[in-house]
Amino acid sequence: VEMTCTLASSKAQDSVTWTKDEGELEDEEGVTITTTNKQSILKLDSPTPEEHNGTYTCKFNFNDQPSLSPTAEVELEIVGTDDSQGMDGLTIALLIVCIILSGIVLLVCVYVMIRKRSTLEQLTSAVRANNQAT
């Protein structure tokens, strides 16, 4: 999950503070904060509802004008997880259907090949018998 906070001002901020539910966030494992002159990006790696749902606030700080501190707030609600290590139920069901269908197609192909071979052998035998008769 990435949240971007952009300052629409001609003046660059002195610092940016990110908070979650009133607690200050810092760069740590799973949380990356990247700040430039007028933009700050908060990135959450592998977010989970239990750890990351909440109210996130981005606050631009100006040392020479403390009263000028524009903020942006967003309520984050993660309803599922992006588990790259596993598969969800729908993915597994689709995979099973594909395997079954490919098995059926393979069986049909083998059946058709056997039938054609059998027919070819019968035709070859008939041609040989016809050649021997003449």
C-alpha positions in Angstrom: 0.0 0.0 0.0 1.4 3.4 -0.9 0.0 6.7 0.3 1.3 9.9 -1.3 1.1 13.4 0.3 1.9 16.3 -2.0 2.3 19.9 -0.9 0.6 22.4 -3.2 2.7 25.4 -2.2 5.6 27.3 -3.6 7.5 26.8 -0.4 9.2 23.5 0.5 8.6 22.0 3.9 11.3 21.6 6.5 10.1 18.1 7.5 7.1 15.7 7.1 5.6 13.7 10.0 3.5 10.6 9.3 1.3 9.3 12.1 -1.0 6.3 12.5 -3.7 6.7 15.1 -1.8 9.6 16.7 1.4 7.6 17.0 4.4 8.8 14.9 5.7 6.5 12.2 9.3 6.0 11.2 11.2 4.0 8.6 11.3 0.5 9.9 10.9 -3.0 8.6 7.7 -3.0 6.5 7.3 0.8 6.6 9.2 3.0 4.1 8.9 6.8 4.1 10.4 8.7 1.2 10.3 12.5 1.2 11.3 15.1 -1.4 10.8 18.9 -1.4 7.1 18.9 -1.8 6.0 15.2 -1.5 6.1 12.4 0.9 5.3 8.7 0.2 4.5 6.2 2.9 4.8 2.6 1.8 3.5 -0.4 3.8 5.0 -3.7 2.7 2.7 -6.7 3.1 0.0 -4.9 5.1 -2.4 -6.8 7.3 -5.7 -5.6 8.7 -4.6 -6.2 12.3 -1.5 -4.2 12.1 -2.2 -1.5 9.5 -5.9 -0.6 9.6 -6.3 2.9 11.1 -6.1 6.7 10.5 -2.9 7.9 8.8 -2.0 11.5 8.9 0.7 13.3 6.8 1.8 16.7 8.3 4.1 19.2 6.6 6.2 21.1 9.1 7.6 24.6 8.5 10.2 25.7 11.1 9.8 29.4 10.4 5.9 29.2 10.5 4.8 26.6 13.0 1.2 27.6 12.6 1.3 26.7 9.0 1.2 22.9 9.1 -1.0 21.5 6.3 -2.1 18.0 7.0 -3.8 15.2 5.1 -5.7 12.4 6.7 -6.8 9.0 5.3 -8.6 6.1 6.9 -7.0 2.8 5.7 -9.1 -0.3 5.9 -7.4 -3.5 4.5 -10.1 -6.1 3.9 -7.8 -8.9 2.7 -4.1 -9.6 2.4 -1.9 -10.0 -0.6 -0.4 -13.3 0.3 2.2 -13.9 -2.4 3.2 -17.1 -0.6 -0.2 -18.8 -1.0 -3.3 -18.9 -3.1 -6.9 -17.9 -2.3 -9.8 -20.3 -2.7 -10.9 -19.0 -6.1 -7.3 -19.4 -7.5 -7.2 -22.9 -6.3 -10.6 -23.8 -7.7 -9.6 -22.3 -11.1 -6.4 -24.3 -11.0 -8.2 -27.5 -10.3 -10.7 -26.9 -13.1 -7.9 -26.2 -15.5 -6.1 -29.4 -14.5 -9.3 -31.4 -14.9 -10.1 -29.8 -18.3 -6.5 -30.4 -19.6 -6.8 -34.1 -18.5 -10.1 -34.4 -20.4 -8.6 -32.8 -23.5 -5.6 -35.2 -23.2 -7.9 -38.2 -22.9 -9.9 -37.1 -25.9 -6.7 -36.6 -28.0 -5.4 -40.1 -27.0 -8.8 -41.6 -27.9 -8.9 -39.9 -31.3 -5.3 -41.0 -32.0 -6.1 -44.6 -31.0 -9.3 -44.6 -33.2 -7.3 -43.1 -36.2 -4.6 -45.7 -35.7 -7.1 -48.5 -35.5 -8.9 -47.2 -38.6 -5.5 -46.8 -40.4 -4.5 -50.3 -39.6 -7.9 -51.6 -40.9 -7.5 -49.6 -44.1 -3.9 -50.9 -44.5 -5.0 -54.5 -44.0 -7.9 -54.0 -46.5 -5.5 -52.5 -49.1 -3.0 -55.4 -48.6 -5.8 -58.0 -48.8 -7.0 -56.3 -52.0 -3.5 -56.2 -53.5 -3.0 -59.9 -52.7 -6.3 -60.8 -54.2 -5.4 -59.1 -57.5 
